């Protein structure tokens, strides 16, 4: 559909990421960093992480379950996130939290992002 304000599909994965006003291809490769950033505030369930990303982005970023949970599983497999099952009101939920390695990775990713952003800003600054 359109590049702005509607649901888009990643061309390589076919997974949907709703990025109001953003091309979702820009998000590829950054979902893990965003999840680590959300977890830096403390442990949370998957749904709460998605809600936190929506809140922090003023509703502009909505990572759907088909992208959110696989990213969390990748982070866990890499040792950057730990998880535990909790029973809450009779429902089993998985709670995720940053590991020490996850905190280090987040710091590194944030530095890398700042360098990338500075490069893009430098290029865009030259537009007359």
TADA-V810991 format. One record per helix or strand of 3 or more residues. SS is the DSSP state (a for helix, b for strand). FROM is the first residue (numbers start at 1). TO is the last residue. If there is no record, write none. Layout:
BEGIN
ss,from,to
SS,FROM,TO
SS,FROM,TO
END
This chain:
BEGIN
ss,from,to
b,16,19
a,24,26
a,31,39
a,46,56
b,61,63
a,65,77
b,81,88
b,91,98
a,100,125
END
